[in-house]
């Protein structure tokens, strides 16, 4: 999950993981910092903690405060 833009969108499609971003742009970005690892973030009205799971597909994104239970349904 990228709260920003990515380059090389066609190459990213071939990776064995999903990439979600706000946009795809052809221009290389300026390097303005190293970023943070395992830090809380907030965007799109949600605060996301490092321990949360994120599940996404072409239709949307789901944030899970608790780890998934192995796919068992309650019904």
PyMOL commands that set and color helices and strands:
alter all, ss='L'
color gray80, all
select helices_A, chain A and resi 9-13
alter helices_A, ss='H'
color red, helices_A
select strands_A, chain A and resi 2-6+21-24+41-43+46-48+53-57+60-64
alter strands_A, ss='S'
color yellow, strands_A
deselect
rebuild
show_as cartoon
